[in-house]
């Protein structure tokens, strides 16, 4: 079975034979961007359908069934419906900020995939500060949520935006610290180098040497993407949707799809840093394409987050903030100290 890396290399050599280097680079950038955007759009639609089916299974229902086999076309129908919805902008809203808020949120989701290794050789750019770049670029989501809440000129939207920003900023600290254990073991910030350090068998995966770091990351990442039991921004206690209450049509859909893409992003990061990335659990399974292992591990973690959502109740906002600062943060520092001490003793 051929690896996609070899196919892309052959196509690149073929195009380079009659295109100049500058033009080939421009064409390559546009093509890769189109492939990544297309993949993530299809993935977001699939995740929406998958969560609806899983929630139905957990609640002993059948979920969407009428549109396509087992309702597989339901999310496509929903997307087409949102495309036809009227774009309503409040008269008193700051129209420029109101417009750019969902755009920034949506674009930020894609920028994180510049240095995400989908498989062996399947990476847009292997940055030497890859994980630092991903953590930095995803924080732009905070800005978009604040923009949406403030520009709507609605006190409930503003309250939802402030609450979302407070939650994301608070959980960003233990999340970033939980990643440092894997970085210390690999002695690199490059996503590819971190994956290569976990080659061989599943016993070399960093989850065995960073069990606490993995649990801290999954917990903080669940809050980062506003998933239950940390989905305080939904603001059901106010009978509104939070920061996006004034949005409709595709602008609302951009926030909605960005949430699912971000969920896959945090799971892909966990699969890369703790579960060996594209590496198979055993060497004799290396005949299976590397991207299959990466997607399989990432989607398994997505399933775990969906399982959380339909199992646990929502925390109060005071419990949520206290959990981040009084529980996760001290454990994250403890994990770094213990990891550094063990590396000093045994490596």
C-alpha positions in Angstrom: 0.0 0.0 0.0 1.5 3.4 -1.1 2.0 6.1 1.5 0.6 9.5 0.6 4.1 11.0 1.1 5.3 9.1 -2.0 2.3 10.2 -4.1 2.8 13.9 -3.2 6.5 13.7 -3.9 5.8 12.2 -7.4 3.3 14.9 -8.2 5.7 17.6 -7.0 8.5 16.2 -9.2 6.1 16.1 -12.2 5.0 19.7 -11.8 8.5 20.9 -11.2 9.5 19.6 -14.6 7.6 22.3 -16.5 6.8 24.9 -13.8 9.4 27.3 -12.4 10.3 27.1 -8.7 8.5 30.4 -7.7 5.3 29.5 -9.5 5.4 25.9 -8.2 5.7 27.2 -4.6 2.7 29.4 -5.0 0.6 26.6 -6.6 1.7 24.2 -3.9 0.7 26.6 -1.1 -2.8 27.2 -2.7 -3.3 23.5 -3.3 -2.2 22.5 0.2 -4.4 25.2 1.8 -7.4 24.0 -0.3 -6.8 20.4 0.7 -6.6 21.2 4.4 -9.7 23.5 4.4 -11.6 20.9 2.4 -10.6 18.1 4.8 -11.5 20.1 7.9 -14.9 21.2 6.5 -15.8 17.6 5.7 -14.5 16.5 9.1 -16.6 19.2 10.9 -19.7 18.0 9.2 -18.9 14.4 10.1 -18.3 15.3 13.7 -21.6 17.1 14.0 -23.4 14.0 12.6 -21.3 11.6 14.8 -22.1 13.5 18.0 -25.8 13.5 17.2 -25.7 9.8 16.7 -23.6 9.1 19.8 -25.9 11.3 22.0 -28.9 9.3 20.6 -27.2 6.1 21.5 -26.4 7.3 25.1 -30.0 8.4 25.5 -31.5 5.2 23.9 -32.7 7.1 20.8 -31.9 6.6 17.1 -30.9 10.1 16.2 -31.1 11.5 12.6 -32.2 8.8 10.2 -34.3 10.2 7.4 -31.8 12.2 5.3 -29.5 9.7 3.7 -28.5 6.3 5.2 -28.6 6.6 9.0 -28.9 10.4 8.5 -25.4 10.9 7.1 -26.6 13.7 4.8 -28.4 15.6 7.6 -25.5 17.9 8.5 -25.1 18.7 4.8 -28.7 19.6 4.6 -28.3 21.8 7.7 -25.3 23.5 6.2 -27.3 24.3 3.0 -30.1 25.6 5.2 -27.8 27.9 7.0 -26.4 29.2 3.7 -29.8 30.4 2.8 -30.6 32.0 6.1 -30.8 35.8 6.3 -27.8 37.5 7.7 -29.3 39.7 10.5 -27.1 42.4 12.0 -28.5 44.4 15.0 -29.0 48.1 14.3 -26.9 49.2 17.3 -24.1 46.7 16.7 -20.5 47.6 15.8 -20.9 46.2 12.3 -17.2 45.9 11.4 -16.3 44.1 14.6 -19.5 42.1 14.4 -18.5 40.8 11.0 -14.8 40.0 11.7 -15.4 38.1 15.0 -16.6 34.8 13.4 -14.1 35.2 10.6 -11.2 35.4 13.1 -12.6 32.4 15.0 -12.9 30.3 11.9 -9.5 31.2 10.3 -7.7 30.6 13.6 -8.9 27.0 13.5 -7.1 26.4 10.2 -3.9 28.2 11.0 -3.2 25.6 13.7 -2.8 22.9 11.1 0.2 24.5 9.5 2.5 22.4 11.6 0.2 19.5 12.5 1.7 16.1 11.3 -1.2 14.1 9.7 1.3 11.3 8.9 4.8 10.6 8.0 5.8 13.4 5.7 2.2 14.8 5.7 2.8 18.2 7.3 2.5 21.7 5.7 5.6 23.1 7.6 7.7 21.4 10.3 8.4 24.5 12.5 11.1 24.1 15.1 8.6 25.7 17.6 5.6 23.8 16.3 3.7 23.1 19.6 4.5 26.7 20.8 3.0 28.1 17.6 -0.2 26.0 17.9 -0.7 27.0 21.5 -0.1 30.7 20.6 -2.3 30.8 17.5 -5.3 29.1 19.2 -5.4 31.8 21.8 -6.8 34.1 19.1 -10.1 32.4 19.8 -10.4 34.5 23.0 -10.2 37.7 20.9 -12.9 36.6 18.6 -15.3 35.7 21.4 -14.7 39.0 23.1 -15.3 40.8 19.8 -18.6 38.9 19.2 -19.9 39.6 22.7 -18.9 43.3 22.7 -19.9 44.1 19.1 -23.4 42.7 19.5 -24.3 45.5 21.9 -26.3 43.0 24.0 -25.6 42.7 27.7 -26.1 38.9 27.6 -23.7 38.6 24.7 -21.2 40.7 26.5 -21.6 38.6 29.6 -21.2 35.4 27.6 -18.1 36.7 25.9 -16.4 37.8 29.2 -17.2 34.4 30.8 -15.8 32.6 27.8 -12.6 34.6 27.8 -12.2 34.1 31.5 -12.6 30.4 31.1 -10.3 30.0 28.2 -7.5 32.2 29.6 -7.7 30.3 33.0 -7.5 26.9 31.5 -4.8 27.9 28.9 -2.3 28.1 31.8 -2.5 24.4 33.0 -3.0 23.2 29.4 0.3 24.8 28.3 2.1 23.5 31.3 0.8 20.0 30.8 2.4 19.9 27.4 5.9 20.7 28.7 6.4 17.2 30.1 6.3 15.7 26.5 8.5 18.6 25.3 11.1 17.9 28.0 11.2 14.2 27.1 11.6 14.9 23.3 13.9 17.9 24.0 12.2 19.7 21.1 9.2 21.9 20.3 8.9 20.4 16.8 5.8 18.2 16.4 7.7 15.9 14.0 10.6 15.4 16.4 8.2 14.6 19.3 6.5 11.9 17.2 9.8 10.5 16.1 10.8 10.2 19.8 7.9 7.8 20.3 8.7 5.3 17.5 9.2 1.6 18.0 6.2 0.3 19.9 3.4 1.6 22.0 5.6 1.3 25.1 7.6 4.3 23.8 4.6 6.5 23.8 4.9 9.4 26.2 1.6 8.7 27.8 3.3 6.0 29.9 5.9 8.5 31.2 3.4 11.4 31.3 0.1 9.9 32.6 -0.5 12.9 34.8 0.4 15.3 32.0 -2.0 13.5 29.7 -4.9 13.6 32.1 -4.3 17.3 32.9 -4.2 18.1 29.2 -7.4 16.3 28.3 -9.2 18.0 31.2 -7.9 21.5 30.4 -8.5 20.9 26.6 -12.1 20.0 27.4 -12.6 23.4 29.0 -10.7 25.1 26.2 -13.2 23.9 23.6 -16.2 24.7 25.8 -17.3 21.1 26.2 -19.4 19.6 29.0 -18.8 19.7 32.0 -17.0 23.0 31.3 -19.5 24.5 28.8 -20.3 27.6 30.9 -20.3 29.9 27.8 -23.5 28.2 26.6 -25.4 30.3 29.2 -28.5 28.2 29.5 -29.1 29.8 32.9 -29.8 33.0 31.0 -31.9 31.3 28.3 -29.5 32.6 25.6 -26.7 31.1 23.7 -24.0 33.3 25.2 -21.6 35.4 23.1 -23.2 34.3 19.7 -26.8 35.0 20.6 -27.1 37.8 17.9 -25.6 35.8 15.1 -27.5 34.0 12.4 -27.0 32.2 9.1 -23.4 31.4 8.1 -21.9 33.6 10.8 -23.5 31.4 13.4 -22.4 28.3 11.5 -18.8 29.6 11.5 -18.8 29.7 15.3 -20.5 26.3 15.5 -18.1 24.6 13.0 -15.1 26.2 14.7 -16.1 24.5 17.9 -16.0 21.1 16.4 -12.7 21.8 14.5 -11.1 23.0 17.7 -12.3 19.8 19.4 -10.5 17.7 16.8 -7.4 20.0 17.0 -6.9 19.4 20.8 -7.4 15.7 20.3 -4.9 15.7 17.4 -2.4 17.5 19.7 -2.9 14.9 22.4 -2.5 12.0 19.9 0.8 13.6 18.6 2.4 14.4 22.0 1.2 11.4 24.1 -0.1 8.6 21.8 2.8 8.4 19.3 1.2 10.4 16.5 1.4 8.5 13.3 3.4 5.6 14.8 1.6 2.2 15.0 1.5 0.4 18.3 3.6 -2.4 16.9 6.2 -2.5 14.2 4.5 -5.3 12.2 1.5 -3.0 11.7 3.6 -0.4 9.9 2.2 -1.5 6.6 -1.0 0.5 7.5 -0.6 4.1 6.2 0.6 6.5 8.9 -2.3 8.9 8.4 -4.7 6.1 9.4 -3.1 5.8 12.8 -3.1 9.5 13.3 -6.8 9.9 12.4 -7.7 6.8 14.4 -6.1 8.0 17.6 -7.4 11.5 17.2 -11.0 10.4 16.6 -10.8 8.0 19.5 -10.0 11.0 21.8 -12.9 12.9 20.1 -15.2 10.0 21.1 -14.0 10.4 24.7 -14.8 14.1 24.7 -18.3 13.4 23.3 -18.7 10.7 25.9 -17.9 13.3 28.6 -20.5 15.7 27.2 -23.4 13.2 27.4 -22.4 11.8 30.8 -21.4 14.5 33.2 -23.5 17.5 34.5 -22.3 21.1 34.0 -20.2 22.8 36.7 -21.1 26.1 38.2 -18.8 29.0 37.1 -17.2 29.3 40.5 -16.5 25.6 40.6 -15.0 25.8 37.1 -12.6 28.6 37.9 -11.6 27.2 41.2 -10.9 23.8 39.6 -8.4 25.4 37.2 -6.5 27.6 39.6 -6.6 25.5 42.8 -6.4 22.0 41.4 -5.1 21.7 37.8 -2.4 24.4 38.0 -0.6 23.0 41.1 -0.7 19.5 39.6 0.7 20.9 36.3 3.7 22.5 38.2 4.2 19.3 40.1 4.3 17.2 36.9 7.0 19.5 35.5 9.1 19.3 38.6 8.9 15.5 38.8 9.5 15.1 35.1 12.6 17.3 35.3 13.9 15.4 38.3 13.5 12.0 36.7 15.1 13.1 33.4 18.1 14.4 35.5 18.4 11.1 37.3 17.9 8.6 34.5 18.7 10.3 31.1 
